[in-house]
Amino acid sequence: MPIMDLKTLTYLVVGATFVLYIAIAIWSRAGTTGEFYIAGKAVSPLANGMATAADWMSAASFISMAGLIAFSGYDASVYLMGWTGGYVLLALFIAPYLRKFGKFTVPEFIGERYYSKTAKIVAVLCLIFISFTYVAGQMRGVGIVFSRFLEVDVSVGLLIGMSVVFVYAVLGGMKGITYTQVAQYCVLIFAYTVPAIFIALQITDNPIPQLAFGSNISGTSFGLLDKLDEIVIALGFNEYTSGLKSKTDIFCITLALMVGTAGLPHVIVRFFTVPTVKDARTSAGFALLFIAILYTTAPAVGSMARYNLMNTVQPGEIGTSEGNLLYENRPDWMIRWQQTGLVEFEDKNNDGRIQFYNDQNPEFIDKASDYGWQGNELTVDRDIIVLANPEIAGLPNWVIALVAAGGIAAALSTAAGLLLVISSSISHDIVKGVINPNISEKNELIVGRIAAAVAILIAGYLGFDPPGWVAEVVAFAFGLAAASLFPVIFLGIFYKRINKYGAIAGMLAGLFFTYGYIEYFKGLFLKWMGSPWGENIASNWLFGISPEGIGVIGMLLNAMVAIGISHMTEKPPQEVFDLVDRIRVPRAD
C-alpha cells in the first residue's frame, strides 16, 4: 500500500484521538480550584487506576523502554524492576498517607509537616526541576512520532502536541486530565499489545507475547533468546541475555528508579483525587494491574524487535543506473525512517550491503576486516524501536497508525500530569500559600491556568532540543526525585523527629549533589550553553555508579543531612507530632 495511504490513515487515527481528548476536556471543565487541582476528590478507584497508569506509563515506557531492552538486553532489566517495584513502594508507603493528609499538593504537605514556608518553597523548586527534566523526555517522544508518521517538521509536531495539551490541561485541570488519561490509557495499551500479538504470532506461532518471549522460533528448535544470542554474538555485540553493567550499578539504578517513583509528585497527586483512603489503596491496585500489562509485554517486544531488525538489515543487493549505486533491497522501513534522521546508513565500502556490527569490539575488528567491512554502517536510534517495529515486521497500515496514536497518548498523558503539578505548585503553594494567602478562588484558578500555559511553552522549548534520549532523561528525573523529595516525604510520615532545618538542608544537599553529578558526566542542560562537561567516563564514576543510579547516593546524603541537623536542633512542635499521628491512623476515610 502506498506511503500516502499510511500517512492519511495516521492523520485520521491520531486526529480522532485528539478530538476525543478535547471533547472530554470540554465535558469535564474545571469550575473550582478543587476540581482544577484534584478533580474534586470524586474520581472512582477504577478510573483513577487507569488514569494513574496512563500518567505513569510515559513516553519512556511506551517508546523508549523496549528500545533499551532491544539494544541492551539484560542491562535494561533495571528499568523493568525499578519502575514497577517503585510503584509498589509508592502504593504501600506514600500514597495512602498523603491522601489521608487531604490537601492539594506535595509541597503543601512538606510545608505543613515541616511548619515552614521556606521548606514549601524549596519543595516547589525541587518539584519544578524534576518535572521539567521529566517533561523534556515526553516532548522528545512527541517530536519523534510526529516527524515520522505525520511527516511534519519536529517543531510543527511539537506545536500541535502543545496545543492539544493546552486545551485539556488549562481548560479541564486535573478533572479534565483524569478522564482524558482514562481514554489515553485505552489507546496506548491497545496500541502496544496489538502489534506485539501480531509479531509474536509471526515469529513463534504463539499469540501471547509474554509466552512467545520464551518460545521457539516458528519451524525451528531454536528458542527466540538463544537465536538472538547467536546472532548478536556473531556480529560482535555482547550476549543479549547477559550484561555489561556491574552489580553495584544495576542495584543503584534499580533503587534510584524505585524511590524516585515514590517521590514523583505528578504520580502522588493522583491519589488525592479519590474520595477516601480506602479508594486510594484500591486505585493503586488497579493501576498496578494496568501497568503490568505493558511492563510484562515490553521484554517480548524488545527482543522480537531486535530479532527482526537483525534479520531485515543484513544483505542488500547492489545495482547500477547511469553510474549511480542502487540499494534495491534496502528495507522500505529503513528508507522511511532515514528521512527523520533517526536511522542513518552510510555504505562505507560501496558494496551495497548493510554492515551492521559492533565496530568497537577489538576482537571482532579483524574478522570484519577479513570480510572487507570498513566499519559499522548503520545507526538506529533506540527510541524508534517500538514505533518502527510494526513496519519492520510488515504489519498492516492500521496497526502502524495505531502505534503512532499510542505513542502520542503516552507522551501527552504524562506531560499533562507534569504540567499540572507545576501549575498547581506555583498557583496554590507559592501565590496562595506564600505571596497572597487571601487571593480569591476565582483569581487562584486564573493564576493556575496562566502558570499551566507558561509551563507548556517551556516544555515545548525543551522538546526542540532535548538533553538525551527519552528513557535516559526520564531516569535522570527519577534520580533527582529520589535525592530531593522522597526522603523528606518518607521521613515526614515515619519519623517524627525530623524538623524544618533538617528537611530544608536535606532537600538542597540531595538535589545539588545529584544534579551536579549528572551534569558533570552528562552535560544534561549546560550543553546548551557550550558546557565543557558531559564526559561520561565510567572509570571516573563514584563507586562505579552511573549518572542514572547516582540518585541513591543523593537520597542517602539527603537522609543523613536531614537526620543529623534535626538532632542538632530543636524538636518539631507538638502539633506536628499530632499531624503525623493523624495521617498514620489506619482508617479508611
Order of alpha helices (4+ residues) and beta strands (2+ residues): alpha-alpha-alpha-alpha-alpha-alpha-alpha-alpha-alpha-alpha-alpha-alpha-alpha-alpha-alpha-beta-beta-alpha-beta-alpha-beta-alpha-alpha-alpha-alpha-alpha-alpha-alpha
